[in-house]
C-alpha cells in the first residue's frame, strides 16, 4: 500500500513538471537561467557594477528591465545580444565607456521606451542612430562629450517626449527638434543646459508654443548678452515657464568675458517687456490660440462683456474651435480683452489676450499705397519729360554764330514802309550778295506808345516790350527776300536797326531766350500740378 502511494506521488510530480514545461514552451520562453554576474528578480535583470567588458550573452527573452550601468562597456555593436528582447522596455547603460554605438544596435529591442546612455564618452550622434526606437519616450544623453548632432539623428521617433542633452559640448542649437513638429510631435522636454551655446534663434524660439518653451532648458550656457535675449527670457518669466522659473540664477550671458544674469542687463538699457496686443483690421478672419503650458487642457473663452464664447454662434463673428478663438470678418466692436480659462489634470491656467481692431480694411490700406506709388511714378515721369522738353528741344537762335556787322547804315527806325531793296553802299566792295543780312520784325506798338500813321513815339517803351517773338523773321541767305507788309494783312513792319541800339543777332537771341523762359515756366507749372 505504501509503495503504491509513493508511485502515485511520483507520477503527479512528473505530470506537474511536464505541464510546467509545456506552458513555458507554449509561451515561447526557453528555460534560461539568470546570468552569473546578474541579479534577477522576476523580469528584472540587474548587472550593474560588475566591471563587465561585454554584455552577457544569455539574456532571458522575457526581460523587461535590463541594468548594465557602471561597467566597462566601450562599444555597442549590432550583435550585442543574440536574443531578440521584445519585452524589454527599459535599458540602462549609464556610467560606462561607450564611444561607439552601431546604427543597428537597437534592432533587437524595438519596444524600448526608456534608454539611459548618460555619463559615457559619446562624441557624435550620427544620422538615423535611433530610428529603430519608434516607441521610445525618454532618452538620456547627458554628461557625454557630444559636439555634433546630426539633423536626422532623431528621425522616426514620433513617441519621444523627453530628451536630455545637457552637460555636453554642443555649440549649435538643434532647432529642427522643436520647430519641425512632424519630427518629434510629442516632445515636451528638451534639456540643452550646460553646453557651449552662444547664439540662439531668438525669433524662432519666440514663436514656439508655450508647452514646448515650458520644457526648453537653456541655463548655464555662454549666451551673448543683448536686448533680444533679455526680452525672450522676460516673456518666459512673465508666463511663469518652468524652464526659467526653476533656474533663474543659472540663466546668464557673457559680455566682455564677464558673466551677467539675463534679468539684470541694465548696462544695455533694454526696454521693459510688455505683453503686446493682438492687432487686426476690419473684415479680417483669424484665430487666437489659448497658448497653455500643458497639452490636452480643457479651455473656455470669455468675451470682454464677460459672456462665454460658444462653439457655434448664429450670425456671430467669434466662435471657439478646438479650444482656440476664431474670428470671422471681425468688426470694431469685437475689440477688447478676451480671457481663456484652461483646466488640466495637474493645474489650471488663466490667459488674457487684448484684441485691437482698426477701423479700416487691410485691402484699402494697400490701395492707398498703390495710389501713392502710382502718383510718385507719374511725378517722376513728368519731371523726366520736362527735362527732355527743355534741354533736348533745339533753339536755333543759340546755334547761330556771332552776326556779321552790317554795313547798311542807311536804315532808320523812322521809315514808314519796309523796302525790299536793301540800303547799301555801292562802294562796299565784293559781290553784292556778300554780307546780305536783313532782319525784319512785326511791330505791334500799343497804348500810349503808338502815334499817328503807325509811327512810334520815341522814348516810349523798349524793343523787348513790343517785339513779338512769334513775328520774328530771320533771314540770312543771300538772294532771298521777305514778304512785304501787304502780304501779311497790312501789318506794319519796321526795321529794328537803329544807330546805337542792339544788333539784329542780339535781338534774335533775346527773343529766343524769352521763348525758352516761357517754355520753362510752362513745363515747371505742368510738373508741379502733376505732382501735387
One Martini backbone bead per residue (centre of mass of N, CA, C, O) as a GRO file, in nm:
protein
  532
    1UNK     BB    1   0.059   0.062  -0.021
    2UNK     BB    2   0.301   0.252   0.006
    3UNK     BB    3   0.410   0.219  -0.288
    4UNK     BB    4   0.163   0.333  -0.432
    5UNK     BB    5   0.179   0.621  -0.315
    6UNK     BB    6   0.461   0.686  -0.423
    7UNK     BB    7   0.395   0.646  -0.720
    8UNK     BB    8   0.175   0.859  -0.739
    9UNK     BB    9   0.350   1.103  -0.654
   10UNK     BB   10   0.549   1.079  -0.891
   11UNK     BB   11   0.347   1.120  -1.118
   12UNK     BB   12   0.254   1.401  -1.032
   13UNK     BB   13   0.530   1.540  -1.059
   14UNK     BB   14   0.575   1.480  -1.357
   15UNK     BB   15   0.318   1.620  -1.455
   16UNK     BB   16   0.388   1.901  -1.354
   17UNK     BB   17   0.648   1.939  -1.516
   18UNK     BB   18   0.519   1.903  -1.792
   19UNK     BB   19   0.323   2.141  -1.774
   20UNK     BB   20   0.536   2.356  -1.732
   21UNK     BB   21   0.690   2.310  -1.994
   22UNK     BB   22   0.449   2.360  -2.180
   23UNK     BB   23   0.392   2.653  -2.099
   24UNK     BB   24   0.667   2.761  -2.172
   25UNK     BB   25   0.660   2.678  -2.471
   26UNK     BB   26   0.397   2.830  -2.542
   27UNK     BB   27   0.523   3.115  -2.454
   28UNK     BB   28   0.830   3.124  -2.571
   29UNK     BB   29   1.015   3.033  -2.314
   30UNK     BB   30   1.309   2.965  -2.251
   31UNK     BB   31   1.512   2.796  -2.040
   32UNK     BB   32   1.682   3.051  -1.854
   33UNK     BB   33   1.919   3.146  -1.669
   34UNK     BB   34   2.078   3.345  -1.475
   35UNK     BB   35   2.326   3.531  -1.491
   36UNK     BB   36   2.606   3.530  -1.299
   37UNK     BB   37   2.641   3.869  -1.289
   38UNK     BB   38   2.338   3.868  -1.203
   39UNK     BB   39   2.023   4.004  -1.091
   40UNK     BB   40   1.717   3.834  -1.043
   41UNK     BB   41   1.367   3.972  -1.076
   42UNK     BB   42   1.197   3.825  -1.262
   43UNK     BB   43   1.205   4.077  -1.528
   44UNK     BB   44   1.471   4.162  -1.371
   45UNK     BB   45   1.804   4.286  -1.467
   46UNK     BB   46   2.107   4.311  -1.266
   47UNK     BB   47   2.445   4.426  -1.395
   48UNK     BB   48   2.572   4.610  -1.190
   49UNK     BB   49   2.891   4.657  -1.095
   50UNK     BB   50   3.091   4.421  -1.273
   51UNK     BB   51   3.307   4.493  -1.492
   52UNK     BB   52   3.194   4.472  -1.777
   53UNK     BB   53   3.300   4.441  -2.119
   54UNK     BB   54   3.030   4.280  -2.174
   55UNK     BB   55   2.748   4.142  -2.268
   56UNK     BB   56   2.555   3.912  -2.183
   57UNK     BB   57   2.439   3.642  -2.365
   58UNK     BB   58   2.230   3.518  -2.151
   59UNK     BB   59   1.914   3.642  -2.213
   60UNK     BB   60   1.613   3.672  -2.131
   61UNK     BB   61   1.324   3.733  -2.324
   62UNK     BB   62   1.146   3.850  -2.066
   63UNK     BB   63   1.290   4.103  -2.038
   64UNK     BB   64   1.219   4.445  -1.914
   65UNK     BB   65   1.482   4.505  -1.730
   66UNK     BB   66   1.813   4.648  -1.801
   67UNK     BB   67   2.116   4.660  -1.601
   68UNK     BB   68   2.446   4.812  -1.724
   69UNK     BB   69   2.570   4.984  -1.521
   70UNK     BB   70   2.882   5.036  -1.420
   71UNK     BB   71   3.095   4.965  -1.650
   72UNK     BB   72   3.318   4.854  -1.945
   73UNK     BB   73   3.170   4.963  -2.183
   74UNK     BB   74   3.255   5.067  -2.537
   75UNK     BB   75   3.063   4.884  -2.727
   76UNK     BB   76   2.763   4.881  -2.948
   77UNK     BB   77   2.656   4.636  -3.121
   78UNK     BB   78   2.441   4.455  -3.318
   79UNK     BB   79   2.542   4.168  -3.149
   80UNK     BB   80   2.498   4.202  -2.825
   81UNK     BB   81   2.231   4.019  -2.878
   82UNK     BB   82   2.088   3.708  -2.976
   83UNK     BB   83   1.834   3.806  -2.837
   84UNK     BB   84   1.505   3.897  -2.868
   85UNK     BB   85   1.379   4.188  -2.685
   86UNK     BB   86   1.041   4.249  -2.681
   87UNK     BB   87   1.000   4.323  -2.352
   88UNK     BB   88   1.182   4.558  -2.355
   89UNK     BB   89   1.165   4.901  -2.189
   90UNK     BB   90   1.451   4.905  -2.024
   91UNK     BB   91   1.779   5.073  -2.067
   92UNK     BB   92   2.092   5.062  -1.882
   93UNK     BB   93   2.414   5.255  -1.980
   94UNK     BB   94   2.545   5.398  -1.761
   95UNK     BB   95   2.864   5.440  -1.670
   96UNK     BB   96   3.062   5.412  -1.910
   97UNK     BB   97   3.270   5.372  -2.233
   98UNK     BB   98   3.104   5.481  -2.461
   99UNK     BB   99   3.200   5.550  -2.829
  100UNK     BB  100   3.003   5.327  -2.970
  101UNK     BB  101   2.712   5.307  -3.197
  102UNK     BB  102   2.514   5.126  -3.367
  103UNK     BB  103   2.248   5.158  -3.596
  104UNK     BB  104   2.171   4.832  -3.511
  105UNK     BB  105   2.155   4.803  -3.190
  106UNK     BB  106   1.813   4.841  -3.168
  107UNK     BB  107   1.671   4.598  -3.310
  108UNK     BB  108   1.617   4.391  -3.054
  109UNK     BB  109   1.455   4.671  -2.923
  110UNK     BB  110   1.156   4.794  -3.037
  111UNK     BB  111   1.003   4.849  -2.730
  112UNK     BB  112   1.154   5.082  -2.631
  113UNK     BB  113   1.112   5.360  -2.373
  114UNK     BB  114   1.396   5.345  -2.207
  115UNK     BB  115   1.711   5.539  -2.237
  116UNK     BB  116   2.047   5.513  -2.088
  117UNK     BB  117   2.350   5.719  -2.196
  118UNK     BB  118   2.489   5.832  -1.964
  119UNK     BB  119   2.806   5.878  -1.885
  120UNK     BB  120   2.999   5.893  -2.140
  121UNK     BB  121   3.192   5.895  -2.478
  122UNK     BB  122   3.023   6.057  -2.664
  123UNK     BB  123   3.050   6.271  -2.973
  124UNK     BB  124   2.830   6.157  -3.173
  125UNK     BB  125   2.520   6.188  -3.375
  126UNK     BB  126   2.405   6.002  -3.600
  127UNK     BB  127   2.229   5.908  -3.848
  128UNK     BB  128   1.977   5.699  -3.756
  129UNK     BB  129   2.042   5.591  -3.463
  130UNK     BB  130   1.713   5.594  -3.348
  131UNK     BB  131   1.504   5.472  -3.569
  132UNK     BB  132   1.425   5.193  -3.414
  133UNK     BB  133   1.290   5.383  -3.176
  134UNK     BB  134   0.951   5.428  -3.204
  135UNK     BB  135   0.875   5.394  -2.871
  136UNK     BB  136   1.034   5.612  -2.753
  137UNK     BB  137   1.027   5.853  -2.464
  138UNK     BB  138   1.321   5.829  -2.321
  139UNK     BB  139   1.636   6.026  -2.345
  140UNK     BB  140   1.974   5.981  -2.218
  141UNK     BB  141   2.275   6.219  -2.289
  142UNK     BB  142   2.420   6.309  -2.052
  143UNK     BB  143   2.746   6.338  -1.989
  144UNK     BB  144   2.924   6.390  -2.244
  145UNK     BB  145   3.099   6.460  -2.580
  146UNK     BB  146   2.901   6.619  -2.745
  147UNK     BB  147   2.922   6.818  -3.059
  148UNK     BB  148   2.738   6.656  -3.269
  149UNK     BB  149   2.413   6.685  -3.439
  150UNK     BB  150   2.224   6.529  -3.636
  151UNK     BB  151   1.933   6.603  -3.812
  152UNK     BB  152   1.871   6.261  -3.830
  153UNK     BB  153   1.897   6.119  -3.543
  154UNK     BB  154   1.558   6.156  -3.467
  155UNK     BB  155   1.419   5.986  -3.656
  156UNK     BB  156   1.128   5.811  -3.604
  157UNK     BB  157   1.034   5.962  -3.305
  158UNK     BB  158   0.711   6.006  -3.226
  159UNK     BB  159   0.727   5.931  -2.890
  160UNK     BB  160   0.905   6.147  -2.799
  161UNK     BB  161   0.931   6.353  -2.485
  162UNK     BB  162   1.237   6.314  -2.366
  163UNK     BB  163   1.547   6.520  -2.387
  164UNK     BB  164   1.890   6.472  -2.279
  165UNK     BB  165   2.178   6.723  -2.345
  166UNK     BB  166   2.343   6.779  -2.111
  167UNK     BB  167   2.671   6.814  -2.057
  168UNK     BB  168   2.815   6.923  -2.320
  169UNK     BB  169   2.945   7.044  -2.665
  170UNK     BB  170   2.719   7.218  -2.777
  171UNK     BB  171   2.690   7.491  -3.039
  172UNK     BB  172   2.423   7.395  -3.182
  173UNK     BB  173   2.100   7.458  -3.227
  174UNK     BB  174   1.835   7.216  -3.254
  175UNK     BB  175   1.570   7.335  -3.415
  176UNK     BB  176   1.439   7.078  -3.551
  177UNK     BB  177   1.320   6.957  -3.277
  178UNK     BB  178   1.093   7.209  -3.244
  179UNK     BB  179   0.990   7.315  -3.530
  180UNK     BB  180   0.950   7.019  -3.640
  181UNK     BB  181   0.668   6.854  -3.558
  182UNK     BB  182   0.697   6.585  -3.731
  183UNK     BB  183   0.943   6.469  -3.578
  184UNK     BB  184   0.853   6.573  -3.258
  185UNK     BB  185   0.532   6.591  -3.148
  186UNK     BB  186   0.586   6.500  -2.815
  187UNK     BB  187   0.782   6.710  -2.725
  188UNK     BB  188   0.837   6.854  -2.377
  189UNK     BB  189   1.162   6.794  -2.338
  190UNK     BB  190   1.465   7.009  -2.359
  191UNK     BB  191   1.801   6.959  -2.258
  192UNK     BB  192   2.067   7.233  -2.300
  193UNK     BB  193   2.236   7.247  -2.067
  194UNK     BB  194   2.563   7.287  -2.028
  195UNK     BB  195   2.697   7.421  -2.281
  196UNK     BB  196   2.807   7.607  -2.603
  197UNK     BB  197   2.598   7.830  -2.627
  198UNK     BB  198   2.573   8.160  -2.792
  199UNK     BB  199   2.341   8.126  -3.006
  200UNK     BB  200   2.000   8.212  -3.081
  201UNK     BB  201   1.680   8.161  -3.230
  202UNK     BB  202   1.477   8.390  -3.115
  203UNK     BB  203   1.236   8.415  -3.314
  204UNK     BB  204   1.172   8.106  -3.315
  205UNK     BB  205   1.130   8.070  -3.009
  206UNK     BB  206   0.890   8.273  -2.978
  207UNK     BB  207   0.688   8.086  -3.166
  208UNK     BB  208   0.658   7.886  -2.967
  209UNK     BB  209   0.493   7.701  -2.774
  210UNK     BB  210   0.453   7.686  -2.434
  211UNK     BB  211   0.489   7.367  -2.397
  212UNK     BB  212   0.786   7.387  -2.502
  213UNK     BB  213   0.916   7.624  -2.337
  214UNK     BB  214   0.866   7.487  -2.056
  215UNK     BB  215   1.099   7.245  -2.158
  216UNK     BB  216   1.335   7.466  -2.226
  217UNK     BB  217   1.671   7.427  -2.142
  218UNK     BB  218   1.941   7.709  -2.115
  219UNK     BB  219   2.124   7.694  -1.894
  220UNK     BB  220   2.460   7.725  -1.872
  221UNK     BB  221   2.530   7.938  -2.109
  222UNK     BB  222   2.733   8.139  -2.335
  223UNK     BB  223   2.558   8.384  -2.388
  224UNK     BB  224   2.473   8.662  -2.565
  225UNK     BB  225   2.437   8.984  -2.490
  226UNK     BB  226   2.097   9.111  -2.528
  227UNK     BB  227   1.779   9.237  -2.570
  228UNK     BB  228   1.645   8.988  -2.697
  229UNK     BB  229   1.714   8.794  -2.469
  230UNK     BB  230   1.568   8.950  -2.250
  231UNK     BB  231   1.283   8.939  -2.380
  232UNK     BB  232   1.253   8.635  -2.386
  233UNK     BB  233   1.288   8.571  -2.072
  234UNK     BB  234   1.072   8.773  -1.978
  235UNK     BB  235   0.837   8.626  -2.107
  236UNK     BB  236   0.880   8.356  -1.956
  237UNK     BB  237   0.846   8.485  -1.678
  238UNK     BB  238   0.559   8.593  -1.721
  239UNK     BB  239   0.455   8.283  -1.778
  240UNK     BB  240   0.587   8.079  -1.576
  241UNK     BB  241   0.820   7.907  -1.673
  242UNK     BB  242   1.012   7.641  -1.578
  243UNK     BB  243   1.283   7.701  -1.738
  244UNK     BB  244   1.307   7.975  -1.557
  245UNK     BB  245   1.205   7.946  -1.260
  246UNK     BB  246   1.415   7.706  -1.177
  247UNK     BB  247   1.680   7.891  -1.328
  248UNK     BB  248   1.748   8.203  -1.275
  249UNK     BB  249   2.053   8.200  -1.168
  250UNK     BB  250   2.157   8.025  -1.439
  251UNK     BB  251   2.087   8.273  -1.618
  252UNK     BB  252   2.331   8.366  -1.852
  253UNK     BB  253   2.574   8.600  -1.982
  254UNK     BB  254   2.814   8.736  -2.221
  255UNK     BB  255   3.040   9.027  -2.155
  256UNK     BB  256   3.356   9.082  -2.170
  257UNK     BB  257   3.409   8.809  -2.004
  258UNK     BB  258   3.132   8.846  -1.848
  259UNK     BB  259   2.894   8.768  -1.615
  260UNK     BB  260   2.529   8.781  -1.663
  261UNK     BB  261   2.225   8.830  -1.581
  262UNK     BB  262   1.943   8.838  -1.785
  263UNK     BB  263   1.779   9.028  -1.560
  264UNK     BB  264   2.068   9.217  -1.550
  265UNK     BB  265   2.084   9.464  -1.818
  266UNK     BB  266   2.140   9.780  -1.765
  267UNK     BB  267   2.385   9.845  -1.966
  268UNK     BB  268   2.172   9.821  -2.227
  269UNK     BB  269   1.893   9.962  -2.205
  270UNK     BB  270   1.643   9.789  -2.182
  271UNK     BB  271   1.330   9.733  -2.235
  272UNK     BB  272   1.048   9.658  -2.108
  273UNK     BB  273   0.828   9.414  -2.080
  274UNK     BB  274   0.534   9.384  -2.303
  275UNK     BB  275   0.229   9.289  -2.366
  276UNK     BB  276   0.095   9.241  -2.665
  277UNK     BB  277  -0.137   9.304  -2.892
  278UNK     BB  278  -0.390   9.211  -3.100
  279UNK     BB  279  -0.393   9.277  -3.447
  280UNK     BB  280  -0.659   9.416  -3.656
  281UNK     BB  281  -0.879   9.423  -3.935
  282UNK     BB  282  -1.132   9.492  -4.112
  283UNK     BB  283  -1.267   9.172  -4.204
  284UNK     BB  284  -1.106   8.966  -4.070
  285UNK     BB  285  -0.952   8.631  -4.051
  286UNK     BB  286  -0.890   8.457  -3.736
  287UNK     BB  287  -0.666   8.308  -3.475
  288UNK     BB  288  -0.672   8.251  -3.120
  289UNK     BB  289  -0.461   8.116  -2.894
  290UNK     BB  290  -0.439   7.895  -2.614
  291UNK     BB  291  -0.128   7.927  -2.457
  292UNK     BB  292  -0.037   7.663  -2.299
  293UNK     BB  293   0.177   7.458  -2.077
  294UNK     BB  294  -0.037   7.232  -2.164
  295UNK     BB  295  -0.165   6.958  -2.287
  296UNK     BB  296  -0.508   6.878  -2.295
  297UNK     BB  297  -0.683   7.118  -2.220
  298UNK     BB  298  -0.954   7.280  -2.093
  299UNK     BB  299  -1.136   7.537  -2.277
  300UNK     BB  300  -1.244   7.879  -2.192
  301UNK     BB  301  -1.421   8.154  -2.328
  302UNK     BB  302  -1.422   8.517  -2.270
  303UNK     BB  303  -1.558   8.807  -2.306
  304UNK     BB  304  -1.555   9.146  -2.236
  305UNK     BB  305  -1.871   9.093  -2.131
  306UNK     BB  306  -1.871   8.814  -1.976
  307UNK     BB  307  -1.904   8.595  -2.212
  308UNK     BB  308  -1.950   8.300  -2.346
  309UNK     BB  309  -1.794   8.112  -2.588
  310UNK     BB  310  -1.913   7.936  -2.841
  311UNK     BB  311  -1.891   7.707  -3.091
  312UNK     BB  312  -2.185   7.814  -3.188
  313UNK     BB  313  -2.287   8.113  -3.370
  314UNK     BB  314  -2.539   8.297  -3.471
  315UNK     BB  315  -2.449   8.570  -3.638
  316UNK     BB  316  -2.136   8.557  -3.576
  317UNK     BB  317  -1.772   8.632  -3.532
  318UNK     BB  318  -1.734   8.436  -3.271
  319UNK     BB  319  -1.552   8.133  -3.196
  320UNK     BB  320  -1.494   7.791  -3.096
  321UNK     BB  321  -1.190   7.603  -3.201
  322UNK     BB  322  -1.007   7.382  -3.046
  323UNK     BB  323  -0.971   7.611  -2.808
  324UNK     BB  324  -1.003   7.847  -3.012
  325UNK     BB  325  -1.023   8.175  -3.137
  326UNK     BB  326  -1.269   8.259  -3.387
  327UNK     BB  327  -1.259   8.492  -3.656
  328UNK     BB  328  -1.525   8.644  -3.865
  329UNK     BB  329  -1.528   8.934  -3.974
  330UNK     BB  330  -1.422   9.162  -3.809
  331UNK     BB  331  -1.503   9.409  -3.570
  332UNK     BB  332  -1.476   9.680  -3.373
  333UNK     BB  333  -1.664   9.563  -3.135
  334UNK     BB  334  -1.457   9.305  -3.082
  335UNK     BB  335  -1.293   9.451  -2.901
  336UNK     BB  336  -1.060   9.346  -2.638
  337UNK     BB  337  -1.070   9.131  -2.352
  338UNK     BB  338  -0.972   8.799  -2.355
  339UNK     BB  339  -1.052   8.488  -2.179
  340UNK     BB  340  -0.866   8.194  -2.070
  341UNK     BB  341  -0.980   7.882  -1.935
  342UNK     BB  342  -0.762   7.634  -1.803
  343UNK     BB  343  -0.797   7.269  -1.758
  344UNK     BB  344  -0.621   7.026  -1.568
  345UNK     BB  345  -0.477   6.766  -1.389
  346UNK     BB  346  -0.255   6.961  -1.225
  347UNK     BB  347  -0.356   7.245  -1.353
  348UNK     BB  348  -0.439   7.584  -1.383
  349UNK     BB  349  -0.523   7.843  -1.639
  350UNK     BB  350  -0.483   8.203  -1.717
  351UNK     BB  351  -0.571   8.395  -2.009
  352UNK     BB  352  -0.491   8.709  -2.179
  353UNK     BB  353  -0.637   8.894  -2.467
  354UNK     BB  354  -0.575   9.168  -2.669
  355UNK     BB  355  -0.799   9.340  -2.896
  356UNK     BB  356  -0.727   9.518  -3.204
  357UNK     BB  357  -0.944   9.718  -3.416
  358UNK     BB  358  -0.930   9.853  -3.719
  359UNK     BB  359  -1.110  10.110  -3.915
  360UNK     BB  360  -0.978   9.923  -4.154
  361UNK     BB  361  -0.873   9.783  -4.430
  362UNK     BB  362  -0.610   9.617  -4.569
  363UNK     BB  363  -0.684   9.667  -4.868
  364UNK     BB  364  -0.707   9.977  -4.852
  365UNK     BB  365  -0.417  10.026  -4.774
  366UNK     BB  366  -0.300   9.916  -5.041
  367UNK     BB  367  -0.439  10.120  -5.223
  368UNK     BB  368  -0.292  10.364  -5.110
  369UNK     BB  369  -0.011  10.269  -5.190
  370UNK     BB  370  -0.067  10.246  -5.493
  371UNK     BB  371  -0.142  10.541  -5.541
  372UNK     BB  372   0.123  10.665  -5.442
  373UNK     BB  373   0.301  10.516  -5.642
  374UNK     BB  374   0.172  10.625  -5.901
  375UNK     BB  375   0.221  10.925  -5.844
  376UNK     BB  376   0.529  10.910  -5.827
  377UNK     BB  377   0.577  10.802  -6.111
  378UNK     BB  378   0.437  11.038  -6.258
  379UNK     BB  379   0.621  11.258  -6.151
  380UNK     BB  380   0.890  11.155  -6.260
  381UNK     BB  381   0.802  11.144  -6.557
  382UNK     BB  382   0.741  11.446  -6.585
  383UNK     BB  383   1.025  11.550  -6.522
  384UNK     BB  384   1.165  11.405  -6.755
  385UNK     BB  385   1.001  11.539  -6.983
  386UNK     BB  386   1.080  11.827  -6.913
  387UNK     BB  387   1.386  11.793  -6.958
  388UNK     BB  388   1.361  11.708  -7.250
  389UNK     BB  389   1.212  11.965  -7.347
  390UNK     BB  390   1.437  12.171  -7.258
  391UNK     BB  391   1.726  12.021  -7.367
  392UNK     BB  392   1.632  11.875  -7.659
  393UNK     BB  393   1.514  12.130  -7.770
  394UNK     BB  394   1.570  12.328  -8.018
  395UNK     BB  395   1.759  12.652  -8.056
  396UNK     BB  396   1.854  12.832  -8.322
  397UNK     BB  397   1.972  13.097  -8.206
  398UNK     BB  398   2.211  12.943  -8.055
  399UNK     BB  399   2.350  12.825  -8.323
  400UNK     BB  400   2.431  13.099  -8.395
  401UNK     BB  401   2.647  13.308  -8.470
  402UNK     BB  402   2.808  13.576  -8.504
  403UNK     BB  403   2.724  13.864  -8.627
  404UNK     BB  404   2.762  14.051  -8.884
  405UNK     BB  405   2.845  14.347  -8.961
  406UNK     BB  406   2.667  14.594  -9.093
  407UNK     BB  407   2.667  14.837  -9.375
  408UNK     BB  408   2.372  14.941  -9.318
  409UNK     BB  409   2.327  15.280  -9.234
  410UNK     BB  410   2.042  15.385  -9.367
  411UNK     BB  411   1.872  15.277  -9.166
  412UNK     BB  412   1.554  15.346  -9.006
  413UNK     BB  413   1.290  15.387  -8.771
  414UNK     BB  414   1.130  15.612  -8.955
  415UNK     BB  415   1.032  15.417  -9.140
  416UNK     BB  416   0.711  15.334  -9.298
  417UNK     BB  417   0.847  15.132  -9.498
  418UNK     BB  418   0.928  14.826  -9.638
  419UNK     BB  419   1.214  14.743  -9.802
  420UNK     BB  420   1.344  14.516 -10.042
  421UNK     BB  421   1.574  14.718 -10.073
  422UNK     BB  422   1.877  14.757  -9.988
  423UNK     BB  423   2.087  14.941  -9.805
  424UNK     BB  424   2.381  15.056  -9.979
  425UNK     BB  425   2.710  15.044 -10.062
  426UNK     BB  426   2.855  15.051 -10.372
  427UNK     BB  427   3.161  15.060 -10.226
  428UNK     BB  428   3.197  14.797 -10.048
  429UNK     BB  429   3.247  14.556 -10.202
  430UNK     BB  430   3.221  14.296 -10.368
  431UNK     BB  431   2.975  14.106 -10.362
  432UNK     BB  432   2.636  14.180 -10.331
  433UNK     BB  433   2.567  13.921 -10.158
  434UNK     BB  434   2.758  13.996  -9.962
  435UNK     BB  435   2.636  14.063  -9.648
  436UNK     BB  436   2.354  13.974  -9.661
  437UNK     BB  437   2.141  14.123  -9.395
  438UNK     BB  438   1.815  14.065  -9.286
  439UNK     BB  439   1.600  14.226  -9.039
  440UNK     BB  440   1.273  14.150  -8.938
  441UNK     BB  441   0.963  14.291  -8.793
  442UNK     BB  442   0.683  14.282  -8.600
  443UNK     BB  443   0.493  14.554  -8.501
  444UNK     BB  444   0.308  14.632  -8.174
  445UNK     BB  445   0.201  14.898  -8.090
  446UNK     BB  446   0.073  15.020  -7.775
  447UNK     BB  447  -0.090  15.267  -7.667
  448UNK     BB  448   0.100  15.546  -7.600
  449UNK     BB  449   0.323  15.454  -7.823
  450UNK     BB  450   0.114  15.534  -8.042
  451UNK     BB  451   0.086  15.689  -8.339
  452UNK     BB  452   0.057  15.824  -8.619
  453UNK     BB  453   0.066  15.623  -8.891
  454UNK     BB  454   0.228  15.403  -8.716
  455UNK     BB  455   0.403  15.564  -8.539
  456UNK     BB  456   0.661  15.609  -8.316
  457UNK     BB  457   0.735  15.705  -8.007
  458UNK     BB  458   0.983  15.824  -7.866
  459UNK     BB  459   1.083  15.675  -7.550
  460UNK     BB  460   0.865  15.445  -7.567
  461UNK     BB  461   0.973  15.196  -7.458
  462UNK     BB  462   1.081  14.879  -7.574
  463UNK     BB  463   1.163  14.624  -7.769
  464UNK     BB  464   1.085  14.397  -7.563
  465UNK     BB  465   0.783  14.498  -7.530
  466UNK     BB  466   0.692  14.496  -7.863
  467UNK     BB  467   0.828  14.230  -7.945
  468UNK     BB  468   0.736  13.962  -8.127
  469UNK     BB  469   0.830  13.634  -8.135
  470UNK     BB  470   0.631  13.515  -8.369
  471UNK     BB  471   0.739  13.765  -8.582
  472UNK     BB  472   1.004  13.662  -8.631
  473UNK     BB  473   1.256  13.717  -8.889
  474UNK     BB  474   1.496  13.510  -9.039
  475UNK     BB  475   1.756  13.626  -9.273
  476UNK     BB  476   2.071  13.491  -9.441
  477UNK     BB  477   2.016  13.446  -9.736
  478UNK     BB  478   2.108  13.486 -10.038
  479UNK     BB  479   1.858  13.614 -10.258
  480UNK     BB  480   1.643  13.677 -10.035
  481UNK     BB  481   1.306  13.756  -9.944
  482UNK     BB  482   1.056  13.923  -9.786
  483UNK     BB  483   0.763  13.994  -9.709
  484UNK     BB  484   0.544  14.220  -9.716
  485UNK     BB  485   0.296  14.391  -9.564
  486UNK     BB  486   0.069  14.298  -9.760
  487UNK     BB  487   0.112  13.987  -9.705
  488UNK     BB  488   0.029  14.057  -9.376
  489UNK     BB  489  -0.239  14.231  -9.358
  490UNK     BB  490  -0.102  14.525  -9.302
  491UNK     BB  491   0.133  14.502  -9.134
  492UNK     BB  492   0.358  14.657  -8.962
  493UNK     BB  493   0.695  14.726  -9.067
  494UNK     BB  494   1.009  14.725  -8.910
  495UNK     BB  495   1.305  14.834  -8.847
  496UNK     BB  496   1.572  14.748  -8.593
  497UNK     BB  497   1.789  14.943  -8.709
  498UNK     BB  498   1.969  15.145  -8.491
  499UNK     BB  499   2.154  15.369  -8.384
  500UNK     BB  500   2.275  15.228  -8.073
  501UNK     BB  501   2.157  14.961  -8.095
  502UNK     BB  502   2.099  14.647  -8.121
  503UNK     BB  503   2.159  14.385  -8.282
  504UNK     BB  504   2.007  14.145  -8.459
  505UNK     BB  505   2.121  13.893  -8.305
  506UNK     BB  506   2.046  13.992  -8.021
  507UNK     BB  507   1.745  14.000  -8.069
  508UNK     BB  508   1.710  13.700  -8.129
  509UNK     BB  509   1.816  13.596  -7.859
  510UNK     BB  510   1.608  13.736  -7.681
  511UNK     BB  511   1.359  13.598  -7.795
  512UNK     BB  512   1.452  13.303  -7.747
  513UNK     BB  513   1.481  13.339  -7.442
  514UNK     BB  514   1.185  13.402  -7.392
  515UNK     BB  515   1.081  13.137  -7.499
  516UNK     BB  516   1.231  12.955  -7.293
  517UNK     BB  517   1.105  13.073  -7.039
  518UNK     BB  518   0.814  13.001  -7.107
  519UNK     BB  519   0.871  12.701  -7.136
  520UNK     BB  520   0.971  12.656  -6.844
  521UNK     BB  521   0.719  12.755  -6.692
  522UNK     BB  522   0.521  12.553  -6.815
  523UNK     BB  523   0.668  12.290  -6.733
  524UNK     BB  524   0.679  12.338  -6.423
  525UNK     BB  525   0.376  12.367  -6.383
  526UNK     BB  526   0.302  12.085  -6.480
  527UNK     BB  527   0.472  11.927  -6.273
  528UNK     BB  528   0.338  12.041  -6.020
  529UNK     BB  529   0.045  11.947  -6.083
  530UNK     BB  530   0.121  11.643  -6.103
  531UNK     BB  531   0.250  11.629  -5.795
  532UNK     BB  532  -0.003  11.737  -5.617
   0.00000   0.00000   0.00000
